[in-house]
């Protein structure tokens, strides 16, 4: 794989991290709220029942970043296996 293809693959992986991270964030927030028994969304890792817009933004960025790291590691392992 040449350098241009490598850059494209990593850029696409980072773009994929945005929807994946947001979906993970919402699914975990709903599941944790259901499990705890609260009637509101739980913003993991920064929130609780009462969250601000900043908490939501930072929590979403956390999950997008974490999913981006995992996706990049998956692409790196796949490249080594080939």
C-alpha positions in Angstrom: 0.0 0.0 0.0 1.5 3.3 -1.0 1.6 6.4 1.1 -1.4 8.1 -0.6 -3.6 5.1 -0.1 -2.5 4.9 3.5 -3.5 8.6 4.1 -6.9 8.0 2.4 -7.6 4.9 4.5 -6.8 6.7 7.7 -8.8 9.8 6.8 -11.8 7.5 5.9 -11.3 5.8 9.3 -11.5 9.1 11.1 -14.6 10.1 9.2 -16.2 6.7 10.2 -15.3 7.4 13.8 -17.8 10.3 14.0 -21.1 8.3 13.4 -19.7 5.3 15.2 -18.7 7.3 18.3 -22.1 9.1 18.4 -24.1 5.9 18.1 -22.0 4.3 20.9 -22.5 7.4 23.1 -26.3 7.4 22.7 -26.6 3.6 23.1 -24.5 3.6 26.2 -26.3 6.7 27.6 -29.7 5.1 27.2 -28.6 1.7 28.4 -27.0 3.1 31.5 -30.0 5.3 32.3 -32.3 2.3 31.9 -30.0 0.1 34.1 -29.7 2.7 36.9 -33.5 3.4 36.7 -33.4 7.1 35.9 -35.8 8.6 33.4 -33.2 10.7 31.7 -30.2 10.2 29.4 -26.9 9.4 31.2 -24.0 11.2 29.6 -21.0 8.8 30.1 -18.2 9.7 31.2 -19.0 13.3 32.3 -22.6 13.5 33.2 -25.4 12.3 35.3 -29.1 13.2 35.4 -28.5 16.9 34.9 -26.1 17.7 32.2 -25.2 20.8 30.3 -24.5 21.2 26.6 -20.8 21.3 27.3 -21.0 17.9 29.1 -22.8 16.4 26.1 -20.2 17.9 23.6 -17.2 16.7 25.6 -18.7 13.3 26.2 -19.5 12.9 22.5 -16.0 14.0 21.6 -14.6 11.4 24.0 -16.5 8.6 22.3 -15.7 9.8 18.8 -12.0 10.0 19.8 -12.0 6.6 21.4 -13.8 5.0 18.4 -11.3 6.8 16.1 -8.4 5.2 18.0 -9.9 1.8 17.8 -10.7 2.1 14.1 -7.1 3.3 13.3 -5.7 0.4 15.3 -7.9 -2.0 13.3 -6.6 -0.6 10.0 -3.0 -0.8 11.2 -3.4 -4.5 12.2 -5.1 -5.3 8.9 -2.2 -3.7 7.0 0.4 -5.7 8.9 -1.5 -9.0 8.3 -1.5 -8.4 4.5 
